[in-house]
Amino acid sequence: MTRDGELRPAHEAPGDYRLVIVLVGLAQLVLTADFSILSVALPSIANHFHLKPSDLTLLISAGSVPLVGLMILSGRAADLVGQRKCMLLGLTLFGVGSLCSAAAPSYAILIAARVIQSIGAAILMPANFSLINTLVPEGAPRHKALGVFGVMQGLSLIIGLVLGGTVTSMLGWRAVFLINPPIVLASIFLTLRCVPKWLVGTGSDRSIDYWGAALITLGASTLLVGVSFLGRTGVTPLSMGLLAAALALFCLFVVVESRVRAPLVPLSIFRRRNFGAINIIGFFHIGAVGGLFPLINLFMQNGLKMPPFAAGLGLIPYALAVMLGGQLSPMFMARMPHRRTIVVGFVFYGAGFTLLGLFAPAGSYWLSLAPWVAIGGFGSVLAYMPMMAEATADVPEDQQGVASAILFTIQQIGMPLGATLGLSVLTLGGANGFADGFLAMASLIALGLALTLILLRRGAASARLTPATLDIRPAAGT
């Protein structure tokens, strides 16, 4: 049946849900690989356009500010006009932005092309994740989809760090942007093949809350810019003013949403079981990731004196552990409640990076880094998958897009905050800066674990699966 209760047309019935899982995986791959690919290409871009390192922040901001600012509006659009249209539009913009980036004759045009890519990513990301809860059957198939989603996190790192580095070295930085279009084309084909036209929102009121859209876009963008200035200049009137302005815009947004007839973000969604709690927990979970990545890269290149290409290869144990965690997470979710799986994941996550902080002074890659980042990466994705499943388990289909967008927006805000904290501790720590930075990120992980135990409620969506549920078969009508 469609969301409004009518029967689905037989000729528009969804195909095999396995194609949906492939589509979700491919789209996630191109989204997450793009960030690491760009990281590898940044030094070559700076050399080509004769840029100072500080000039590269404009290129990074061009990819992050539109993404954070527009994601919630895009998630609501997915609920109103349907995931199919948003997937196609987002993929098209992302692919066009990639081609324009590859052909950019100047740095200004490259920045503009990255903005187009970021807008496409903002439209694509919530629509893509919401397909899991709208087209994949509950139980083991949905857990399998979440596992694929997690595996792509690790695979994207390998593609970005290894393939991106190889392509940059052999063909130049422009070629790395040509990695995206073939994956985009395959994703467009799968979208046309397996995302049905009937997958659209319900309700007679399909108006857009423009005031809410403007406030949340300005608030999220101002917050991200404020965090960027905080990391670059420290506590200054400008950085504090931007953060205060962002807080005021968010407060005004809540007031507006509580009074309009068709809000962009229905505030009732935060009363859904565990949705608000997962957003808080996820903020600290992803915040630690945001701080750990620059710390690990700086530790390898500056602390262990590894060249950039070797440092990229040095993260392979982390990427493989993330892929393993993505594979095993559905098995954990099938055998124990989501809450318990999240706790187990946080224990591995925190233990790995606590040991990294303790062994960092040893000064050896295999003793100081490799085993501990593998343990931490495994635990990170082991906790992340059930968190995402639990957050949206009780959300109606016609709010899945905006729910996914809220989750990703808060995570995107948490990453630069974690990076700012980690780099600040590194700067203040002197000779023990790296160890102190890693332990600071482990403290964020410990806080996430404590919040999981305190805030996360047990419920039906976290119940253990029965043997019958574990029998993976195509849903009726697929």
ZAMARGU-4260 file (C-alpha; in steps of 0.2 Angstrom, whole numbers, plus 5000, padded with zeros to 4 digits):
<rodrens>
0) 5000/5000/5000 | 5005/5018/4998 | 5008/5030/5012 | 4990/5037/5010 | 4983/5019/5012
5) 4979/5016/4994 | 4985/5000/4985 | 5001/5001/4976 | 4999/4999/4957 | 5005/4982/4952
10) 5016/4989/4938 | 5024/5001/4951 | 5028/4988/4964 | 5045/4989/4970 | 5058/4977/4964
15) 5069/4965/4974 | 5074/4975/4990 | 5092/4968/4987 | 5094/4981/4973 | 5089/4994/4985
20) 5103/4989/4997 | 5115/4990/4982 | 5109/5007/4978 | 5110/5013/4996 | 5128/5006/4997
25) 5134/5014/4980 | 5127/5031/4985 | 5135/5030/5002 | 5151/5025/4994 | 5152/5040/4983
30) 5147/5052/4997 | 5159/5046/5009 | 5174/5043/4997 | 5173/5060/4991 | 5179/5068/5007
35) 5194/5057/5008 | 5198/5059/4990 | 5198/5078/4991 | 5209/5076/5007 | 5223/5067/4997
40) 5221/5080/4982 | 5222/5096/4993 | 5242/5098/4992 | 5241/5096/4973 | 5227/5108/4971
45) 5237/5121/4982 | 5252/5119/4971 | 5243/5120/4955 | 5234/5136/4960 | 5248/5143/4970
50) 5238/5144/4986 | 5243/5146/5004 | 5237/5132/5016 | 5225/5144/5024 | 5217/5147/5007
55) 5211/5129/5006 | 5199/5132/5020 | 5188/5140/5007 | 5187/5124/4997 | 5183/5114/5013
60) 5170/5126/5018 | 5162/5125/5001 | 5159/5107/5003 | 5153/5107/5021 | 5143/5123/5024
65) 5129/5120/5010 | 5129/5102/5016 | 5125/5106/5034 | 5114/5121/5030 | 5102/5112/5017
70) 5101/5095/5024 | 5086/5097/5035 | 5076/5106/5021 | 5081/5092/5009 | 5075/5079/5021
75) 5058/5087/5022 | 5058/5089/5003 | 5061/5070/5002 | 5046/5067/5013 | 5035/5079/5002
80) 5040/5075/4984 | 5047/5057/4987 | 5064/5049/4988 | 5065/5045/4970 | 5065/5063/4964
85) 5077/5068/4977 | 5089/5054/4973 | 5089/5058/4955 | 5091/5077/4958 | 5105/5075/4971
90) 5114/5062/4961 | 5113/5073/4945 | 5120/5088/4954 | 5134/5078/4963 | 5139/5071/4946
95) 5139/5088/4937 | 5148/5096/4951 | 5162/5082/4950 | 5164/5085/4931 | 5165/5104/4934
100) 5178/5102/4948 | 5188/5091/4936 | 5188/5104/4922 | 5189/5120/4933 | 5201/5133/4925
105) 5202/5143/4941 | 5201/5141/4960 | 5185/5152/4961 | 5177/5140/4949 | 5183/5125/4958
110) 5175/5132/4974 | 5159/5135/4964 | 5159/5117/4958 | 5161/5110/4975 | 5146/5120/4981
115) 5136/5112/4967 | 5143/5095/4973 | 5138/5099/4991 | 5120/5104/4987 | 5119/5088/4978
120) 5125/5078/4993 | 5113/5088/5005 | 5098/5082/4994 | 5105/5065/4992 | 5111/5060/5009
125) 5094/5060/5019 | 5084/5053/5004 | 5097/5038/5002 | 5097/5033/5020 | 5078/5034/5022
130) 5076/5021/5008 | 5082/5008/5021 | 5067/5011/5032 | 5054/5013/5018 | 5059/5000/5005
135) 5069/4986/5014 | 5058/4974/5025 | 5060/4974/5044 | 5071/4962/5053 | 5087/4953/5045
140) 5085/4962/5028 | 5085/4979/5036 | 5100/4974/5047 | 5109/4968/5032 | 5106/4985/5023
145) 5113/4994/5038 | 5128/4982/5038 | 5131/4987/5019 | 5129/5005/5024 | 5143/5003/5037
150) 5155/4993/5026 | 5154/5007/5014 | 5161/5018/5027 | 5177/5008/5027 | 5178/5004/5009
155) 5176/5023/5005 | 5192/5026/5016 | 5202/5013/5006 | 5196/5021/4989 | 5199/5038/4995
160) 5216/5036/5003 | 5223/5022/4991 | 5215/5025/4974 | 5214/5044/4977 | 5233/5045/4981
165) 5237/5033/4966 | 5227/5043/4954 | 5233/5060/4960 | 5251/5054/4958 | 5249/5046/4941
170) 5236/5058/4933 | 5235/5073/4943 | 5222/5081/4955 | 5209/5083/4941 | 5207/5065/4938
175) 5201/5061/4956 | 5185/5070/4953 | 5182/5058/4938 | 5181/5044/4950 | 5163/5050/4955
180) 5153/5051/4939 | 5153/5032/4934 | 5147/5028/4952 | 5134/5042/4950 | 5128/5035/4934
185) 5126/5017/4941 | 5116/5024/4956 | 5105/5034/4944 | 5101/5018/4934 | 5097/5009/4950
190) 5086/5023/4957 | 5076/5022/4941 | 5075/5003/4942 | 5071/5000/4960 | 5064/5016/4969
195) 5045/5017/4965 | 5036/5032/4960 | 5022/5030/4973 | 5035/5033/4987 | 5029/5050/4991
200) 5024/5060/5006 | 5006/5060/5012 | 4994/5074/5019 | 4984/5087/5010 | 4995/5101/5016
205) 5011/5100/5005 | 5017/5118/5008 | 5035/5122/5013 | 5039/5131/5029 | 5050/5144/5022
210) 5053/5154/5038 | 5059/5137/5046 | 5069/5133/5031 | 5078/5150/5031 | 5081/5149/5050
215) 5088/5132/5051 | 5099/5135/5035 | 5106/5151/5042 | 5108/5143/5060 | 5117/5128/5054
220) 5128/5137/5042 | 5132/5151/5055 | 5137/5138/5068 | 5149/5129/5056 | 5157/5145/5051
225) 5159/5150/5069 | 5167/5133/5073 | 5179/5135/5059 | 5184/5152/5065 | 5185/5145/5083
230) 5198/5132/5077 | 5208/5145/5067 | 5208/5160/5078 | 5203/5153/5095 | 5191/5163/5107
235) 5188/5180/5098 | 5174/5192/5097 | 5170/5186/5080 | 5170/5167/5084 | 5160/5169/5099
240) 5148/5181/5090 | 5145/5169/5077 | 5141/5155/5089 | 5130/5166/5099 | 5121/5171/5083
245) 5119/5153/5078 | 5111/5149/5095 | 5099/5163/5094 | 5094/5157/5076 | 5091/5139/5083
250) 5080/5146/5097 | 5070/5157/5085 | 5068/5141/5074 | 5061/5131/5088 | 5048/5145/5092
255) 5043/5146/5074 | 5041/5128/5072 | 5030/5127/5087 | 5018/5139/5080 | 5017/5136/5061
260) 5003/5124/5054 | 5015/5113/5043 | 5032/5114/5052 | 5048/5110/5042 | 5053/5099/5057
265) 5038/5093/5067 | 5044/5095/5085 | 5034/5079/5090 | 5048/5069/5081 | 5059/5072/5096
270) 5046/5063/5107 | 5048/5047/5097 | 5056/5033/5107 | 5075/5036/5108 | 5076/5048/5093
275) 5082/5063/5104 | 5093/5052/5114 | 5102/5045/5099 | 5105/5062/5092 | 5114/5067/5108
280) 5124/5051/5109 | 5128/5052/5090 | 5135/5070/5092 | 5148/5064/5104 | 5151/5048/5094
285) 5154/5057/5078 | 5163/5072/5087 | 5176/5059/5092 | 5178/5053/5074 | 5180/5071/5069
290) 5194/5074/5081 | 5203/5058/5079 | 5206/5059/5060 | 5217/5075/5059 | 5226/5069/5075
295) 5230/5052/5068 | 5236/5059/5051 | 5247/5072/5060 | 5253/5059/5072 | 5259/5048/5057
300) 5267/5062/5047 | 5274/5073/5061 | 5276/5061/5075 | 5281/5045/5066 | 5289/5054/5051
305) 5279/5044/5038 | 5277/5052/5021 | 5259/5057/5015 | 5257/5042/5004 | 5263/5030/5018
310) 5252/5039/5030 | 5237/5035/5019 | 5242/5017/5018 | 5244/5017/5037 | 5225/5020/5039
315) 5221/5003/5030 | 5220/4993/5047 | 5207/5006/5052 | 5197/5005/5036 | 5197/4986/5036
320) 5191/4985/5054 | 5177/4997/5050 | 5172/4985/5036 | 5173/4970/5048 | 5162/4980/5060
325) 5150/4984/5047 | 5149/4965/5042 | 5147/4959/5060 | 5135/4973/5066 | 5120/4965/5059
330) 5124/4948/5068 | 5125/4957/5085 | 5109/4967/5081 | 5101/4950/5077 | 5106/4942/5093
335) 5104/4956/5106 | 5095/4972/5109 | 5101/4987/5100 | 5105/4996/5116 | 5117/4982/5121
340) 5125/4982/5104 | 5128/5001/5105 | 5136/4998/5123 | 5147/4984/5116 | 5153/4995/5102
345) 5157/5010/5113 | 5167/4999/5124 | 5178/4993/5109 | 5178/5011/5102 | 5184/5019/5119
350) 5196/5005/5123 | 5205/5006/5106 | 5208/5025/5107 | 5212/5025/5125 | 5226/5012/5122
355) 5231/5023/5107 | 5233/5038/5119 | 5243/5027/5131 | 5255/5019/5118 | 5257/5035/5107
360) 5274/5039/5116 | 5281/5023/5110 | 5285/5030/5093 | 5282/5014/5083 | 5268/5012/5070
365) 5264/4994/5074 | 5265/4997/5093 | 5259/5015/5094 | 5245/5015/5081 | 5240/5000/5070
370) 5231/4988/5083 | 5223/5002/5093 | 5215/5011/5078 | 5209/4994/5072 | 5200/4991/5088
375) 5193/5008/5089 | 5187/5008/5071 | 5178/4991/5074 | 5169/4998/5089 | 5165/5014/5081
380) 5155/5006/5067 | 5148/4992/5078 | 5140/5006/5089 | 5135/5017/5074 | 5124/5005/5064
385) 5112/5001/5079 | 5111/5019/5083 | 5105/5024/5066 | 5093/5009/5066 | 5086/5013/5083
390) 5084/5032/5080 | 5072/5030/5065 | 5064/5014/5070 | 5048/5023/5078 | 5047/5037/5065
395) 5033/5036/5052 | 5037/5034/5034 | 5032/5052/5029 | 5045/5059/5042 | 5059/5047/5038
400) 5068/5060/5026 | 5068/5074/5039 | 5073/5062/5053 | 5088/5056/5043 | 5092/5074/5039
405) 5092/5079/5057 | 5103/5064/5062 | 5116/5068/5048 | 5115/5087/5052 | 5120/5085/5070
410) 5133/5073/5066 | 5141/5085/5053 | 5141/5098/5066 | 5149/5087/5079 | 5164/5083/5067
415) 5171/5100/5066 | 5168/5103/5085 | 5178/5087/5089 | 5192/5092/5077 | 5193/5109/5085
420) 5194/5101/5103 | 5207/5088/5097 | 5218/5100/5088 | 5217/5113/5103 | 5222/5099/5115
425) 5237/5095/5104 | 5243/5113/5103 | 5242/5115/5122 | 5249/5098/5126 | 5267/5101/5121
430) 5278/5085/5120 | 5263/5075/5126 | 5251/5083/5114 | 5246/5068/5103 | 5244/5057/5118
435) 5233/5070/5127 | 5223/5073/5111 | 5219/5055/5109 | 5214/5053/5127 | 5203/5069/5125
440) 5194/5060/5111 | 5193/5044/5122 | 5184/5055/5135 | 5171/5060/5122 | 5168/5042/5118
445) 5166/5038/5137 | 5153/5052/5138 | 5144/5044/5124 | 5144/5027/5132 | 5138/5035/5149
450) 5124/5044/5139 | 5119/5027/5131 | 5117/5019/5148 | 5107/5034/5155 | 5096/5040/5141
455) 5093/5026/5129 | 5077/5016/5133 | 5074/4998/5130 | 5059/4995/5118 | 5051/4984/5105
460) 5062/4990/5091 | 5077/4983/5100 | 5070/4966/5104 | 5080/4951/5099 | 5075/4943/5083
465) 5066/4927/5082 | 5073/4912/5071 | 5059/4915/5059 | 5064/4933/5057 | 5081/4928/5053
470) 5075/4919/5038 | 5080/4931/5024 | 5067/4930/5010 | 5061/4943/4997 | 5045/4952/5004
475) 5029/4948/4997 | 5026/4958/4981 | 5045/4961/4978
</rodrens>
